[in-house]
Amino acid sequence: MTLIAHTFLRRTGLLAPAVALAFAGMAAPALADRDPAYAAARASGQVGEKTDGYLGVIGGGADVRALADKINIQRRANYTQRAASQNATVEEYAFTQGCMLILRTAPGEKYQAPDGSWQTRGGGAPQRDGRCP
Amino acid sequence: MKCLRLTVPAAAATSLGMKWAGQVGSIVVLLAGSAAVAGCISVNAPDKPIVIELNINIKQEVVYRLADDVKQNIDANPDIF
């Protein structure tokens, strides 16, 4: 994005602050999405969605584990807050979230089947717990 | 494996006459055998890991009730999912 923007700016010679602001505005929503390292770890199958609503580490080094730990801590805080507002336990909320996260995995990403084994998401529906909605 | 030895095999047989020696000897062997069975406890470790199912108490009705909220949660927090 930034590279394209720079090339565009160089070619057209438009360096007005208004143009720069317009590009900054376009780039902003991307910051709220997944961290590039996290997106890469998901795509390469180093991390996967577990049935309990947290990330599991399948491969990679200490950096991948640290990344998964960080996100899982954030997830737990989020589940705790959401569960309280829904009068549910953290485990119940996390499990339900896990059902949805497994359903939303993209083809090629890893997820945990009800028997605990790691599966690669294919084109069809993932294997999920019988209680999943 | 160490087993308890309750009887001395030779003592009983030698004090009796030769007529009964064989039978007494076999009884002693039998007794020693049953003592060995009763005194030794063998414990075998299971070959599969013990899995404790922590999600067993989560009811399906609760999962269905939370279904809409978890969908909204993904949209509200795309960075952690």
Backbone of each chain as ProteinMPNN parsed JSONL, in Angstrom:
{"seq_chain_A": "MTLIAHTFLRRTGLLAPAVALAFAGMAAPALADRDPAYAAARASGQVGEKTDGYLGVIGGGADVRALADKINIQRRANYTQRAASQNATVEEYAFTQGCMLILRTAPGEKYQAPDGSWQTRGGGAPQRDGRCP", "coords_chain_A": {"N_chain_A": [[0.833, -1.19, 0.0], [1.791, 1.291, 0.957], [4.022, 1.465, -0.657], [2.939, 1.516, -3.204], [1.54, 3.867, -3.001], [3.625, 5.678, -2.685], [4.99, 5.382, -5.126], [3.014, 6.239, -6.82], [2.748, 8.881, -5.985], [5.257, 9.871, -6.609], [5.326, 9.595, -9.397], [3.182, 11.143, -10.316], [3.727, 13.475, -9.143], [2.23, 14.69, -7.294], [2.146, 16.065, -4.298], [0.636, 17.218, -2.453], [-0.729, 18.011, 0.763], [-3.381, 17.209, 1.105], [-3.741, 15.016, -0.588], [-2.011, 13.181, 0.539], [-3.27, 12.833, 2.982], [-5.626, 11.655, 2.167], [-4.717, 9.142, 1.341], [-3.713, 8.219, 3.737], [-6.028, 7.951, 5.158], [-7.204, 5.863, 3.802], [-5.5, 3.816, 4.432], [-5.816, 3.443, 7.13], [-7.988, 1.623, 8.112], [-6.819, -0.867, 7.769], [-5.027, -1.19, 9.839], [-6.545, -1.959, 12.002], [-7.107, -4.567, 11.505], [-5.853, -7.985, 11.288], [-2.599, -8.534, 12.648], [0.303, -8.524, 10.587], [2.217, -10.584, 11.026], [0.736, -12.414, 12.488], [-1.284, -13.017, 10.632], [0.297, -14.248, 8.709], [1.248, -16.478, 10.137], [-1.104, -17.881, 10.531], [-1.869, -18.434, 7.878], [0.218, -20.086, 7.057], [-0.175, -22.277, 8.6], [0.997, -22.514, 11.097], [-0.18, -21.713, 13.394], [-3.402, -22.528, 14.778], [-7.018, -22.749, 15.05], [-8.403, -23.683, 18.088], [-10.715, -25.965, 19.717], [-11.578, -24.877, 22.061], [-11.731, -22.165, 21.829], [-9.396, -20.756, 21.738], [-6.1, -19.966, 20.402], [-3.974, -22.442, 18.997], [-0.645, -23.715, 18.952], [1.108, -25.071, 16.317], [3.369, -25.296, 14.775], [6.576, -23.713, 14.025], [8.689, -21.274, 15.712], [9.837, -19.862, 18.861], [8.939, -17.284, 18.556], [6.485, -17.515, 17.271], [5.026, -18.842, 19.199], [5.016, -16.906, 21.205], [3.53, -14.949, 19.964], [1.034, -16.244, 19.699], [0.444, -16.612, 22.397], [0.164, -13.976, 23.244], [-2.097, -13.113, 21.796], [-3.958, -14.946, 22.768], [-4.142, -14.159, 25.426], [-5.325, -11.691, 25.12], [-7.703, -12.551, 23.994], [-8.789, -14.014, 26.098], [-9.318, -12.001, 27.982], [-11.211, -10.577, 26.578], [-13.252, -12.552, 26.281], [-13.909, -12.915, 28.942], [-15.048, -10.477, 29.643], [-17.199, -10.303, 27.799], [-18.634, -12.634, 28.42], [-19.551, -12.08, 30.977], [-21.399, -10.042, 30.474], [-23.278, -11.483, 29.145], [-24.268, -13.265, 30.903], [-22.97, -15.749, 31.142], [-20.557, -18.425, 31.54], [-16.961, -18.03, 31.349], [-15.786, -20.158, 30.026], [-17.934, -21.257, 28.633], [-18.58, -19.165, 26.903], [-16.161, -18.894, 25.498], [-15.971, -21.409, 24.286], [-18.19, -21.342, 22.544], [-17.413, -19.24, 20.94], [-15.201, -20.437, 19.804], [-16.44, -22.394, 18.213], [-17.543, -20.757, 16.234], [-15.248, -19.5, 15.238], [-13.847, -21.641, 14.143], [-15.595, -22.378, 12.162], [-15.314, -20.178, 10.541], [-12.748, -20.345, 9.534], [-10.351, -20.046, 6.906], [-9.895, -21.803, 3.772], [-7.123, -23.995, 3.907], [-6.154, -23.091, 6.307], [-5.489, -24.067, 9.747], [-7.378, -26.102, 12.024], [-8.832, -27.409, 15.06], [-10.191, -30.588, 15.41], [-13.143, -32.208, 16.904], [-12.097, -34.518, 18.161], [-9.614, -33.729, 18.945], [-7.543, -33.714, 17.156], [-5.435, -32.079, 14.703], [-6.627, -30.399, 11.894], [-6.664, -29.546, 8.407], [-8.317, -26.927, 6.948], [-10.591, -27.519, 4.42], [-12.392, -27.244, 1.347], [-15.003, -27.815, 2.069], [-17.4, -28.057, 4.859], [-16.103, -27.587, 8.186], [-14.983, -30.057, 10.647], [-16.899, -30.184, 13.475], [-17.845, -29.751, 16.959], [-20.715, -31.42, 18.257], [-22.398, -29.733, 19.63], [-22.147, -27.251, 18.573], [-23.548, -24.3, 17.104]], "CA_chain_A": [[0.0, 0.0, 0.0], [2.661, 2.462, 1.074], [4.897, 1.46, -1.819], [2.11, 1.962, -4.337], [1.247, 5.279, -2.746], [4.851, 6.428, -2.939], [5.215, 5.354, -6.567], [1.984, 7.097, -7.397], [3.072, 10.265, -5.655], [6.46, 10.252, -7.349], [5.013, 9.683, -10.817], [2.273, 12.25, -10.603], [4.281, 14.692, -8.574], [1.251, 15.279, -6.374], [2.605, 15.921, -2.918], [-0.217, 18.08, -1.625], [-1.128, 17.357, 2.012], [-4.708, 16.627, 0.936], [-3.576, 13.701, -1.208], [-1.385, 12.346, 1.567], [-4.294, 12.558, 3.979], [-6.566, 10.707, 1.559], [-4.09, 7.824, 1.395], [-3.628, 7.837, 5.151], [-7.389, 7.545, 5.527], [-7.458, 4.54, 3.215], [-4.646, 2.824, 5.083], [-6.187, 3.312, 8.54], [-8.743, 0.426, 8.52], [-5.954, -2.047, 7.762], [-4.362, -1.287, 11.144], [-7.442, -2.626, 12.954], [-7.177, -5.991, 11.167], [-4.811, -8.85, 11.844], [-1.174, -8.231, 12.57], [0.858, -9.299, 9.465], [2.877, -11.805, 11.513], [-0.357, -13.325, 12.863], [-1.9, -13.455, 9.376], [1.24, -15.174, 8.068], [1.277, -17.709, 10.943], [-2.371, -18.577, 10.241], [-1.845, -18.91, 6.486], [1.207, -21.157, 6.913], [-0.562, -23.41, 9.439], [1.794, -22.597, 12.334], [-1.184, -21.611, 14.456], [-4.726, -22.959, 14.361], [-8.106, -22.487, 15.999], [-8.731, -24.831, 18.932], [-12.15, -26.08, 20.014], [-11.902, -24.124, 23.277], [-11.81, -20.73, 21.544], [-8.073, -20.131, 21.785], [-5.179, -20.38, 19.353], [-3.014, -23.486, 19.317], [0.599, -23.611, 18.183], [1.379, -26.352, 15.657], [4.759, -25.265, 14.305], [7.25, -22.429, 14.204], [9.573, -21.148, 16.863], [9.413, -19.141, 20.059], [8.227, -16.066, 18.166], [5.102, -17.89, 16.961], [4.395, -19.126, 20.49], [4.815, -15.615, 21.882], [2.427, -14.303, 19.24], [-0.198, -16.932, 20.074], [0.204, -16.31, 23.82], [-0.297, -12.588, 23.332], [-3.483, -13.053, 21.302], [-4.807, -15.712, 23.681], [-4.375, -13.334, 26.621], [-6.315, -10.698, 24.691], [-8.968, -13.258, 23.813], [-9.348, -14.371, 27.409], [-9.861, -10.768, 28.558], [-12.418, -10.293, 25.798], [-14.27, -13.549, 26.635], [-14.323, -12.671, 30.328], [-15.931, -9.308, 29.6], [-18.416, -10.643, 27.051], [-19.375, -13.665, 29.158], [-20.228, -11.419, 32.103], [-22.554, -9.303, 29.96], [-24.248, -12.453, 28.623], [-24.571, -14.202, 32.006], [-22.433, -17.072, 30.821], [-19.204, -18.596, 32.077], [-15.912, -17.737, 30.373], [-15.596, -21.376, 29.241], [-19.073, -21.38, 27.712], [-18.445, -18.148, 25.867], [-14.983, -19.231, 24.706], [-16.307, -22.581, 23.47], [-19.087, -20.892, 21.473], [-16.569, -18.444, 20.041], [-14.389, -21.419, 19.083], [-17.316, -22.97, 17.169], [-17.672, -19.772, 15.167], [-13.929, -19.258, 14.647], [-13.521, -22.816, 13.325], [-16.456, -22.259, 10.975], [-14.834, -19.079, 9.691], [-11.372, -20.53, 9.048], [-10.256, -20.042, 5.444], [-9.244, -23.024, 3.268], [-5.675, -24.014, 4.108], [-5.849, -22.797, 7.71], [-5.613, -25.231, 10.631], [-8.348, -26.057, 13.128], [-8.847, -28.636, 15.868], [-11.42, -31.38, 15.32], [-13.619, -32.586, 18.244], [-11.245, -35.553, 18.772], [-8.357, -33.118, 19.36], [-6.537, -33.724, 16.08], [-5.367, -30.876, 13.862], [-7.111, -30.606, 10.533], [-6.523, -28.403, 7.506], [-9.625, -26.587, 6.388], [-10.735, -27.709, 2.987], [-13.466, -26.46, 0.746], [-16.288, -28.111, 2.714], [-17.607, -27.632, 6.243], [-15.128, -28.189, 9.107], [-15.507, -30.994, 11.653], [-17.139, -29.407, 14.699], [-18.542, -30.373, 18.073], [-22.149, -31.546, 18.027], [-23.147, -28.655, 20.293], [-21.958, -25.983, 17.865], [-24.749, -23.868, 16.378]], "C_chain_A": [[0.873, 1.248, 0.0], [3.545, 2.584, -0.159], [4.153, 1.998, -3.043], [1.851, 3.469, -4.199], [2.458, 6.145, -3.077], [5.134, 6.534, -4.434], [4.262, 6.313, -7.259], [2.333, 8.574, -7.186], [4.271, 10.759, -6.443], [6.145, 10.496, -8.821], [4.173, 10.926, -11.133], [2.804, 13.585, -10.086], [3.309, 15.382, -7.633], [1.704, 15.049, -4.939], [1.801, 16.815, -1.98], [-0.652, 17.335, -0.37], [-2.494, 16.666, 1.9], [-4.627, 15.215, 0.37], [-3.001, 12.715, -0.19], [-2.406, 11.934, 2.625], [-5.29, 11.519, 3.464], [-6.013, 9.29, 1.618], [-3.979, 7.315, 2.839], [-4.977, 7.321, 5.623], [-7.713, 6.159, 5.003], [-6.671, 3.455, 3.952], [-5.09, 2.528, 6.519], [-6.955, 2.044, 8.905], [-7.884, -0.834, 8.579], [-5.26, -2.249, 9.105], [-5.21, -2.041, 12.172], [-7.526, -4.13, 12.694], [-6.027, -6.767, 11.791], [-3.41, -8.29, 11.632], [-0.569, -9.088, 11.44], [1.521, -10.614, 9.889], [1.84, -12.864, 11.889], [-1.018, -13.885, 11.607], [-1.02, -14.488, 8.68], [1.276, -16.518, 8.794], [0.014, -18.545, 10.709], [-2.302, -19.231, 8.869], [-0.891, -20.089, 6.304], [0.899, -22.364, 7.801], [0.276, -23.569, 10.691], [0.907, -22.42, 13.563], [-2.531, -22.039, 13.888], [-5.744, -22.665, 15.437], [-8.439, -23.769, 16.77], [-10.238, -24.848, 19.215], [-12.553, -25.243, 21.23], [-11.91, -22.607, 23.074], [-10.483, -19.996, 21.583], [-7.214, -20.661, 20.624], [-4.268, -21.495, 19.857], [-1.795, -23.332, 18.434], [0.939, -24.993, 17.626], [2.837, -26.414, 15.203], [5.38, -23.909, 14.583], [8.061, -22.385, 15.478], [8.955, -20.398, 18.014], [8.619, -17.879, 19.722], [6.756, -16.346, 17.874], [4.343, -18.163, 18.264], [4.088, -17.835, 21.243], [3.631, -14.859, 21.272], [1.084, -14.91, 19.655], [-0.565, -16.63, 21.534], [-0.403, -14.922, 23.981], [-1.765, -12.487, 22.907], [-4.415, -13.815, 22.243], [-5.104, -14.942, 24.972], [-5.435, -12.271, 26.305], [-7.694, -11.339, 24.537], [-9.613, -13.561, 25.157], [-9.98, -13.149, 28.083], [-11.188, -10.413, 27.884], [-13.555, -11.251, 26.188], [-14.821, -13.28, 28.032], [-15.349, -11.535, 30.386], [-17.27, -9.653, 28.937], [-19.281, -11.65, 27.806], [-20.166, -13.04, 30.299], [-21.487, -10.699, 31.623], [-23.644, -10.24, 29.445], [-24.672, -13.469, 29.684], [-24.152, -15.636, 31.673], [-21.062, -17.2, 31.477], [-18.195, -18.302, 30.963], [-15.719, -18.942, 29.447], [-16.721, -21.55, 28.216], [-18.935, -20.4, 26.548], [-17.298, -18.509, 24.915], [-15.264, -20.411, 23.771], [-17.179, -22.187, 22.277], [-18.316, -20.071, 20.443], [-15.72, -19.376, 19.184], [-15.172, -22.075, 17.95], [-17.342, -22.055, 15.959], [-16.336, -19.535, 14.459], [-13.498, -20.421, 13.75], [-14.331, -22.773, 12.025], [-15.928, -21.219, 9.997], [-13.369, -19.22, 9.263], [-11.403, -20.576, 7.521], [-9.621, -21.352, 4.991], [-7.727, -22.927, 3.385], [-5.276, -23.731, 5.545], [-6.11, -24.039, 8.567], [-6.708, -25.005, 11.68], [-8.329, -27.401, 13.836], [-10.213, -29.322, 15.751], [-11.876, -31.767, 16.732], [-12.771, -33.655, 18.936], [-9.873, -35.019, 19.185], [-7.291, -33.054, 18.28], [-6.585, -32.427, 15.279], [-5.778, -31.229, 12.447], [-6.83, -29.355, 9.712], [-7.876, -28.15, 6.865], [-9.605, -26.771, 4.877], [-11.853, -26.836, 2.454], [-14.802, -26.645, 1.446], [-16.366, -27.595, 4.138], [-16.567, -28.285, 7.147], [-15.806, -29.188, 10.044], [-15.675, -30.216, 12.948], [-17.888, -30.227, 15.734], [-20.048, -30.382, 17.788], [-22.978, -30.432, 18.648], [-23.013, -27.317, 19.575], [-23.206, -25.591, 17.082], [-24.527, -23.826, 14.865]], "O_chain_A": [[0.718, 2.137, -0.837], [3.787, 3.688, -0.647], [4.67, 2.817, -3.803], [1.937, 4.224, -5.167], [2.327, 7.213, -3.675], [5.469, 7.602, -4.948], [4.639, 7.081, -8.144], [2.221, 9.394, -8.097], [4.309, 11.906, -6.889], [6.619, 11.46, -9.421], [4.435, 11.649, -12.094], [2.393, 14.659, -10.525], [3.532, 16.521, -7.222], [1.639, 13.925, -4.44], [2.229, 17.125, -0.868], [-0.919, 16.136, -0.435], [-2.721, 15.642, 2.544], [-5.36, 14.325, 0.8], [-3.45, 11.574, -0.079], [-2.389, 10.799, 3.101], [-5.737, 10.637, 4.197], [-6.746, 8.345, 1.91], [-4.136, 6.123, 3.104], [-5.052, 6.367, 6.398], [-8.402, 5.376, 5.658], [-7.128, 2.318, 4.075], [-4.769, 1.47, 7.06], [-6.627, 1.421, 9.915], [-8.177, -1.757, 9.339], [-4.939, -3.382, 9.465], [-4.683, -2.675, 13.086], [-7.965, -4.886, 13.562], [-5.33, -6.286, 12.685], [-3.09, -7.677, 10.613], [-0.896, -10.271, 11.343], [1.403, -11.628, 9.201], [2.035, -14.055, 11.642], [-1.282, -15.085, 11.523], [-1.514, -15.473, 8.132], [1.328, -17.571, 8.158], [0.072, -19.774, 10.693], [-2.626, -20.407, 8.704], [-1.15, -20.984, 5.5], [1.621, -23.361, 7.765], [0.278, -24.64, 11.298], [1.219, -22.925, 14.642], [-2.777, -21.932, 12.687], [-5.399, -22.371, 16.581], [-8.722, -24.807, 16.172], [-10.938, -23.863, 18.978], [-13.731, -24.934, 21.41], [-12.075, -21.852, 24.032], [-10.437, -18.77, 21.475], [-7.549, -21.649, 19.97], [-3.845, -21.485, 21.013], [-1.898, -22.873, 17.296], [1.046, -25.963, 18.375], [3.459, -27.476, 15.247], [4.804, -23.07, 15.275], [8.106, -23.358, 16.231], [7.735, -20.302, 18.141], [7.749, -17.453, 20.482], [5.887, -15.531, 18.182], [3.185, -17.776, 18.419], [3.023, -17.695, 21.844], [2.846, -14.222, 21.975], [0.123, -14.19, 19.927], [-1.734, -16.419, 21.859], [-1.348, -14.72, 24.744], [-2.572, -11.849, 23.583], [-5.539, -13.377, 22.489], [-6.191, -15.064, 25.538], [-6.318, -11.993, 27.116], [-8.713, -10.751, 24.9], [-10.819, -13.39, 25.338], [-11.049, -13.251, 28.684], [-12.15, -10.006, 28.536], [-14.687, -10.817, 26.399], [-16.021, -13.397, 28.28], [-16.365, -11.62, 31.076], [-18.336, -9.329, 29.462], [-20.507, -11.535, 27.829], [-21.308, -13.421, 30.557], [-22.522, -10.741, 32.288], [-24.801, -9.839, 29.323], [-25.368, -14.435, 29.371], [-24.895, -16.591, 31.9], [-20.479, -16.209, 31.916], [-18.539, -18.323, 29.782], [-15.516, -18.783, 28.244], [-16.479, -21.944, 27.075], [-19.14, -20.747, 25.385], [-17.442, -18.439, 23.694], [-14.847, -20.41, 22.613], [-16.949, -22.63, 21.152], [-18.537, -20.191, 19.238], [-15.538, -19.14, 17.99], [-14.639, -22.287, 16.861], [-17.189, -22.494, 14.819], [-16.291, -19.387, 13.238], [-12.859, -20.21, 12.72], [-13.828, -23.085, 10.945], [-16.074, -21.358, 8.783], [-12.811, -18.289, 8.682], [-12.354, -21.077, 6.921], [-8.874, -21.96, 5.757], [-7.123, -21.92, 3.016], [-4.176, -24.092, 5.964], [-6.85, -24.939, 8.17], [-6.931, -23.889, 12.149], [-7.871, -28.403, 13.285], [-11.253, -28.7, 15.969], [-11.088, -31.668, 17.672], [-12.725, -33.701, 20.165], [-9.055, -35.769, 19.717], [-6.254, -32.416, 18.462], [-7.621, -31.768, 15.186], [-5.332, -32.227, 11.88], [-6.765, -28.247, 10.247], [-8.496, -29.057, 6.309], [-8.739, -26.258, 4.168], [-12.206, -25.817, 3.048], [-15.644, -25.747, 1.428], [-15.528, -26.808, 4.579], [-16.182, -29.429, 6.903], [-17.024, -29.175, 10.216], [-14.711, -29.651, 13.464], [-18.484, -31.258, 15.424], [-20.579, -29.467, 17.159], [-24.121, -30.206, 18.25], [-23.69, -26.353, 19.931], [-23.849, -26.441, 16.467], [-25.442, -23.482, 14.116]]}, "seq_chain_B": "MKCLRLTVPAAAATSLGMKWAGQVGSIVVLLAGSAAVAGCISVNAPDKPIVIELNINIKQEVVYRLADDVKQNIDANPDIF", "coords_chain_B": {"N_chain_B": [[10.114, -58.362, 40.713], [9.064, -58.697, 44.013], [8.062, -61.302, 46.109], [6.0, -62.378, 48.853], [7.128, -64.866, 51.035], [5.563, -67.332, 52.522], [5.774, -69.924, 53.601], [8.124, -72.502, 54.434], [9.375, -74.477, 52.045], [10.608, -77.067, 52.272], [10.465, -78.05, 54.956], [7.903, -79.22, 55.939], [7.586, -81.571, 54.397], [9.757, -83.241, 55.049], [9.353, -84.053, 57.719], [7.337, -85.947, 57.727], [6.313, -89.333, 56.829], [7.55, -91.31, 54.045], [5.424, -92.12, 52.48], [3.466, -90.152, 52.387], [4.832, -88.06, 51.534], [5.036, -87.05, 48.845], [2.416, -86.053, 48.327], [2.057, -84.177, 50.381], [4.105, -82.498, 49.742], [3.169, -81.49, 47.277], [0.929, -80.122, 48.141], [2.09, -78.146, 49.681], [3.451, -76.776, 47.691], [1.243, -75.879, 46.246], [0.02, -74.195, 48.159], [2.011, -72.302, 48.457], [1.967, -71.26, 45.948], [-0.627, -70.074, 45.804], [-0.32, -68.196, 47.772], [1.535, -66.568, 46.583], [0.066, -65.485, 44.49], [-1.881, -64.054, 45.913], [-0.337, -62.244, 47.36], [1.036, -60.567, 45.559], [0.605, -57.681, 43.774], [-0.12, -56.554, 40.642], [0.326, -53.705, 38.718], [-0.734, -52.171, 35.846], [0.195, -49.618, 33.617], [-1.952, -47.46, 31.712], [-1.984, -47.598, 28.125], [-2.847, -45.489, 26.608], [-3.078, -41.885, 26.692], [-4.554, -40.177, 29.5], [-7.455, -38.456, 29.108], [-9.083, -35.608, 30.09], [-12.228, -34.449, 29.818], [-13.039, -31.251, 29.574], [-15.046, -29.703, 28.607], [-17.435, -30.85, 29.015], [-19.536, -29.992, 30.57], [-20.724, -27.921, 29.266], [-23.635, -26.72, 28.016], [-25.793, -27.285, 25.23], [-27.898, -25.505, 24.81], [-27.003, -23.131, 25.954], [-24.872, -22.531, 24.289], [-26.223, -22.011, 21.906], [-27.647, -19.762, 22.655], [-25.62, -17.906, 22.909], [-24.677, -17.646, 20.38], [-25.241, -15.489, 18.518], [-24.003, -13.311, 19.728], [-21.275, -13.972, 19.71], [-20.686, -13.812, 17.017], [-20.959, -11.09, 16.491], [-18.912, -10.259, 18.095], [-16.58, -11.061, 16.741], [-16.633, -9.356, 14.546], [-16.361, -6.949, 15.865], [-13.852, -7.075, 17.023], [-11.554, -7.534, 15.113], [-8.8, -7.824, 15.181], [-7.928, -9.701, 17.056], [-8.955, -12.095, 16.302]], "CA_chain_B": [[8.971, -58.363, 41.633], [9.394, -59.41, 45.266], [6.84, -61.907, 46.655], [6.096, -62.839, 50.242], [7.26, -66.33, 51.134], [4.902, -67.64, 53.803], [6.127, -71.264, 54.11], [9.424, -73.048, 54.034], [8.931, -75.634, 51.255], [11.185, -78.363, 52.633], [10.21, -78.445, 56.347], [6.748, -80.087, 56.127], [7.78, -82.841, 53.708], [10.764, -84.086, 55.697], [8.919, -84.556, 59.013], [6.383, -87.021, 57.52], [6.818, -90.524, 56.18], [7.73, -91.247, 52.597], [4.135, -92.402, 51.853], [2.711, -88.906, 52.18], [5.76, -86.986, 51.176], [4.692, -86.464, 47.541], [1.181, -85.273, 48.406], [2.303, -83.015, 51.243], [4.948, -81.596, 48.938], [2.374, -80.791, 46.272], [0.063, -79.174, 48.861], [2.954, -77.01, 50.038], [3.674, -76.014, 46.451], [-0.03, -75.215, 45.952], [-0.143, -73.101, 49.122], [2.996, -71.261, 48.109], [1.482, -70.644, 44.713], [-1.764, -69.2, 46.091], [0.211, -67.07, 48.548], [2.204, -65.681, 45.632], [-0.985, -64.777, 43.752], [-2.548, -63.102, 46.806], [0.603, -61.255, 47.874], [1.604, -59.68, 44.536], [-0.355, -56.872, 43.021], [0.522, -55.975, 39.458], [-0.373, -52.522, 38.203], [-0.309, -51.839, 34.482], [-0.132, -48.256, 33.189], [-2.702, -47.463, 30.447], [-1.14, -47.209, 26.991], [-3.336, -44.229, 26.029], [-3.099, -40.804, 27.69], [-5.849, -39.927, 30.144], [-8.0, -37.176, 28.642], [-10.193, -35.107, 30.9], [-13.083, -33.614, 28.983], [-13.419, -30.084, 30.372], [-16.198, -29.031, 28.016], [-18.586, -31.747, 29.168], [-20.641, -29.318, 31.253], [-21.284, -26.845, 28.453], [-24.911, -27.159, 27.447], [-26.067, -26.812, 23.87], [-28.802, -24.334, 24.831], [-26.18, -21.95, 26.252], [-24.105, -22.267, 23.068], [-27.154, -21.397, 20.945], [-27.997, -18.431, 23.154], [-24.463, -17.03, 22.723], [-24.247, -17.681, 18.969], [-25.282, -14.172, 17.873], [-23.028, -12.407, 20.336], [-19.905, -14.293, 19.277], [-20.523, -13.308, 15.639], [-20.722, -9.641, 16.638], [-17.603, -10.096, 18.73], [-15.544, -11.181, 15.7], [-16.65, -8.107, 13.758], [-15.932, -5.827, 16.715], [-12.434, -7.243, 17.378], [-10.916, -8.34, 14.053], [-7.364, -8.0, 15.394], [-7.584, -10.841, 17.92], [-9.539, -13.333, 15.777]], "C_chain_B": [[9.295, -59.209, 42.875], [8.114, -59.967, 45.888], [7.091, -62.371, 48.088], [6.204, -64.359, 50.267], [6.742, -66.72, 52.508], [5.335, -68.971, 54.392], [7.526, -71.643, 53.661], [9.132, -74.371, 53.328], [9.435, -76.984, 51.786], [10.746, -78.881, 54.004], [9.084, -79.476, 56.513], [6.986, -81.474, 55.552], [8.752, -83.759, 54.46], [10.287, -84.681, 57.014], [7.931, -85.719, 58.885], [7.038, -88.216, 56.835], [6.847, -90.375, 54.676], [6.412, -91.395, 51.859], [3.408, -91.115, 51.48], [3.572, -87.762, 51.617], [5.373, -86.265, 49.878], [3.497, -85.548, 47.624], [1.368, -84.007, 49.227], [3.125, -81.974, 50.471], [4.131, -80.808, 47.947], [1.432, -79.773, 46.919], [0.855, -77.914, 49.212], [3.191, -76.132, 48.821], [2.421, -75.224, 46.098], [-0.238, -73.993, 46.846], [0.789, -71.939, 48.789], [2.543, -70.506, 46.877], [0.359, -69.664, 44.974], [-1.31, -67.988, 46.899], [0.86, -66.048, 47.61], [1.179, -64.843, 44.876], [-1.605, -63.696, 44.629], [-1.607, -61.961, 47.209], [1.142, -60.276, 46.851], [0.502, -58.941, 43.786], [0.379, -56.267, 41.835], [-0.333, -54.822, 38.926], [0.169, -52.208, 36.821], [-0.737, -50.413, 34.129], [-0.915, -48.309, 31.881], [-1.813, -46.979, 29.302], [-1.6, -45.91, 26.332], [-3.319, -43.138, 27.092], [-4.499, -40.583, 28.25], [-6.324, -38.532, 29.752], [-9.181, -36.776, 29.525], [-10.985, -34.12, 30.059], [-13.62, -32.453, 29.819], [-14.69, -29.414, 29.86], [-17.501, -29.792, 28.253], [-19.791, -31.031, 29.786], [-21.262, -28.182, 30.44], [-22.526, -27.364, 27.73], [-25.147, -26.53, 26.073], [-26.951, -25.57, 23.862], [-28.036, -23.044, 25.118], [-25.409, -21.532, 24.998], [-24.985, -21.562, 22.034], [-27.522, -19.981, 21.349], [-26.874, -17.43, 22.867], [-24.06, -16.865, 21.258], [-24.21, -16.302, 18.308], [-24.204, -13.244, 18.419], [-21.602, -12.697, 19.883], [-19.639, -13.827, 17.839], [-20.225, -11.811, 15.68], [-19.336, -9.381, 17.205], [-16.466, -10.176, 17.709], [-15.466, -9.887, 14.899], [-16.12, -6.919, 14.57], [-14.44, -5.885, 17.041], [-11.677, -8.063, 16.336], [-9.427, -8.597, 14.289], [-7.006, -9.223, 16.223], [-8.195, -12.161, 17.42], [-9.029, -13.693, 14.381]], "O_chain_B": [[9.763, -60.34, 42.744], [7.183, -59.212, 46.167], [8.21, -62.704, 48.477], [5.446, -65.051, 49.587], [7.39, -66.475, 53.525], [5.265, -69.132, 55.611], [8.031, -71.164, 52.645], [8.675, -75.31, 53.978], [8.69, -77.963, 51.731], [10.666, -80.098, 54.177], [9.288, -80.502, 57.162], [6.613, -82.465, 56.18], [8.543, -84.972, 54.48], [10.781, -85.739, 57.402], [7.709, -86.424, 59.87], [8.158, -88.129, 56.331], [6.26, -89.456, 54.106], [6.259, -90.877, 50.752], [2.817, -91.003, 50.407], [3.089, -86.68, 51.285], [5.38, -85.036, 49.813], [3.507, -84.435, 47.097], [0.918, -82.924, 48.851], [2.879, -80.769, 50.537], [4.345, -79.608, 47.773], [1.161, -78.713, 46.354], [0.376, -76.79, 49.065], [3.141, -74.905, 48.905], [2.5, -74.06, 45.704], [-0.613, -72.916, 46.382], [0.407, -70.769, 48.835], [2.706, -69.291, 46.769], [0.366, -68.553, 44.445], [-1.844, -66.891, 46.737], [0.752, -64.838, 47.81], [1.383, -63.651, 44.647], [-1.834, -62.573, 44.18], [-2.054, -60.827, 47.378], [1.666, -59.231, 47.237], [-0.415, -59.552, 43.237], [1.371, -55.558, 42.0], [-1.539, -54.956, 38.718], [1.369, -52.004, 36.641], [-1.896, -50.045, 34.319], [-0.588, -49.118, 31.012], [-0.997, -46.074, 29.476], [-0.842, -45.292, 25.584], [-3.522, -43.425, 28.272], [-5.498, -40.778, 27.558], [-5.653, -37.541, 30.041], [-10.147, -37.524, 29.675], [-10.467, -33.084, 29.642], [-14.515, -32.62, 30.648], [-15.334, -28.652, 30.582], [-18.55, -29.405, 27.739], [-20.935, -31.421, 29.55], [-22.222, -27.554, 30.885], [-22.467, -28.311, 26.947], [-24.749, -25.396, 25.809], [-26.785, -24.688, 23.019], [-28.378, -21.986, 24.59], [-25.304, -20.346, 24.683], [-24.541, -20.627, 21.367], [-27.69, -19.105, 20.5], [-27.134, -16.254, 22.612], [-23.204, -16.043, 20.935], [-23.247, -15.979, 17.612], [-23.575, -12.491, 17.674], [-20.81, -11.774, 19.692], [-18.509, -13.491, 17.488], [-19.335, -11.331, 14.979], [-18.672, -8.41, 16.843], [-15.492, -9.43, 17.811], [-14.38, -9.385, 14.609], [-15.508, -6.003, 14.021], [-13.829, -4.851, 17.308], [-11.209, -9.162, 16.633], [-8.85, -9.489, 13.668], [-5.893, -9.737, 16.109], [-7.988, -13.213, 18.024], [-9.436, -14.708, 13.818]]}, "name": "protein", "num_of_chains": 2, "seq": "MTLIAHTFLRRTGLLAPAVALAFAGMAAPALADRDPAYAAARASGQVGEKTDGYLGVIGGGADVRALADKINIQRRANYTQRAASQNATVEEYAFTQGCMLILRTAPGEKYQAPDGSWQTRGGGAPQRDGRCPMKCLRLTVPAAAATSLGMKWAGQVGSIVVLLAGSAAVAGCISVNAPDKPIVIELNINIKQEVVYRLADDVKQNIDANPDIF"}
